[in-house]
Amino acid sequence: MSRQDTQGAAEAPWTARVLTVFPEMFPGPLGESLAGRALARGDWRLTVHDIRDAAEPPHRRVDDAPFGGGPGMVMRPSVADRAIRLVEGLEAGRHTLPLIYLTPRGRPLDQTMVAELAAGEGVILLCGRYEGVDERVLEAHGAIEVSLGDFVLSGGEPAALCLIDAVVRLLPGVMGNQTSAGEESFANGLLEYPHYTRPAEWTGSDGIPRRVPDVLLSGHHAEVGAWRLSEAETTTRIRRPDLWARYMRSQADAMTTPNPAPARRPAPQPAQHSDVAHRGKEPAEAPRSKDRQTA
C-alpha cells in the first residue's frame, strides 16, 4: 500500500497516530536527531490522542477490574473502541491505517515488519497500560499485536516510540546515506559488522593498545567487503544462533533454487543482397557466425 492519497494527487506523509493515556510522553526522543529533523521538515507526521477523551465525564475512567479476579485493571472496551473509531475517522479519504497494539504477547518486531510499515501510509498505535485492553476490542478492530521483546514494560508508550523511530529512519530523505540502511543489522539476515574510526591505534584505560584491522586501512574495497561479511557472519553465529540458523537456511535455499534458463539468442539471418547491385555477379558468401556450430 503506497503513501498516495485515494485521489492519486499529492503524496501524503507517513503518519503515526498514537492512542495513549499519557500523551505528554510524545514526541519525546522522536523530536530529536534524524526523526526530529524529519518531523520538522514534514517528511512524516505524528498525532497523539488522549484515550481519556473517549471516556465518559465527569471522571473519564478508562479501566475496570478484570473478570475472573486477579491484580491490575483492564481498559474498558467501550472507551478503547470509541478512541480507535475517533482516530480512524481522521483517515477519511485514505486507506485505513493498520492498527497495532503493543503487547508482550504479540509478534516480535523485526526489520522485515519495520520495512513493511515504512512502505505503507502509516500506522495507528494503541498503547495499553496495567493489564492491557479488553480482548473483544482487539478482535473487533482486527488489531495486529506486536511485541518489542521477551520482557514487560509499564506501558506501550516506550514500545511505540521504538517502533516509530525504526520506521521513520527508513522513510525517503530521512537518512543522509540510504546505503547505510542496507548494511545495518538484520538488513541481510545478519548482525552488523564492527566499526572503527580514527586513530588507527588506540590505548584504552586498561593500558592495552588496540589497532584497527589492517584490511580496513588497505583501501581494497573487495577485501574490505569480504572482511565485513565474515565478521557479520561470525558475530551472528556467536551472539544470535537463531538468526544464524535462519540465515543458513536462506543461503541453502538460494543454492538449491534453479536459475531460469537464459534466453537463446536468435540465429543470425543470412545477408540480403540486392539483385540490382549484384546483377551479373554471384553474391559474396556471407561470413559464418561465431555463434553457430558448423560442420
Long-range contacts (C-beta under 8 A, 24 or more apart in sequence): 1-95, 1-119, 1-120, 1-121, 2-119, 2-120, 2-121, 3-120, 3-121, 3-122, 5-93, 5-94, 6-93, 6-94, 6-95, 7-93, 12-94, 12-121, 13-42, 13-43, 13-44, 13-45, 14-43, 14-44, 14-45, 14-118, 14-120, 14-121, 14-122, 14-167, 14-168, 14-171, 15-44, 15-45, 15-46, 15-47, 15-97, 15-121, 15-122, 15-123, 16-44, 16-45, 16-46, 16-47, 16-122, 16-123, 16-125, 16-160, 16-164, 16-167, 17-47, 17-48, 17-49, 17-87, 17-90, 17-97, 17-122, 17-123, 17-124, 17-125, 18-46, 18-47, 18-48, 18-49, 18-124, 18-125, 18-127, 18-157, 18-160, 18-164, 19-49, 19-51, 19-83, 19-84, 19-87, 19-124, 19-125, 19-126, 19-127, 20-48, 20-49, 20-50, 20-51, 20-127, 20-155, 20-156, 20-157, 20-160, 21-50, 21-51, 21-52, 21-62, 21-127, 21-129, 22-127, 22-155, 22-157, 23-48, 23-49, 23-50, 25-157, 25-161, 26-157, 26-161, 28-161, 29-161, 29-165, 30-161, 30-164, 30-165, 30-168, 34-168, 34-169, 34-174, 34-175, 35-164, 35-165, 35-168, 35-169, 35-174, 38-168, 38-171, 38-173, 38-174, 39-168, 41-173, 43-168, 43-171, 43-172, 43-173, 43-174, 44-168, 44-171, 44-174, 45-122, 46-164, 47-90, 49-83, 49-86, 49-87, 51-75, 51-79, 51-80, 51-83, 53-83, 53-86, 54-79, 54-80, 54-82, 54-83, 54-86, 55-79, 63-129, 63-130, 66-131, 70-131, 71-131, 72-130, 72-131, 73-130, 73-131, 74-130, 74-131, 74-132, 74-133, 74-134, 75-128, 75-129, 75-130, 75-132, 75-133, 75-134, 75-137, 76-134, 77-134, 77-136, 77-137, 80-126, 80-133, 80-134, 80-137, 81-137, 81-140, 81-141, 84-124, 84-126, 84-137, 84-141, 87-124, 88-124, 94-121, 95-121, 97-121, 97-122, 97-123, 97-124, 98-123, 98-124, 98-144, 99-123, 99-124, 99-126, 99-141, 99-142, 99-143, 99-144, 100-124, 100-125, 100-126, 100-143, 100-144, 100-145, 100-146, 100-163, 101-126, 101-128, 101-133, 101-138, 101-143, 101-144, 101-145, 101-146, 101-156, 102-126, 102-127, 102-128, 102-146, 102-147, 102-148, 102-156, 102-159, 102-160, 102-163, 103-128, 103-132, 103-145, 103-146, 103-147, 103-156, 104-147, 104-150, 104-151, 104-152, 104-153, 105-145, 105-147, 106-144, 106-145, 106-146, 106-147, 107-144, 107-145, 107-146, 107-147, 108-146, 108-147, 108-148, 108-149, 109-146, 109-147, 109-148, 109-162, 109-163, 109-166, 110-186, 111-166, 111-185, 111-186, 111-187, 113-146, 114-163, 114-166, 114-167, 114-170, 115-170, 117-163, 117-167, 118-167, 118-168, 118-170, 118-171, 123-163, 123-167, 125-156, 125-160, 125-163, 125-164, 126-156, 127-155, 127-156, 127-157, 127-159, 127-160, 128-155, 128-156, 129-154, 129-155, 129-156, 183-228, 186-243, 188-232, 189-243, 189-246, 189-247, 189-250, 190-232, 190-233, 190-235, 190-236, 190-243, 190-247, 191-232, 191-235, 191-236, 191-239, 191-240, 191-243, 192-232, 192-235, 193-227, 193-228, 193-229, 193-231, 193-232, 193-235, 194-231, 194-235, 265-291, 267-291, 267-292, 268-292
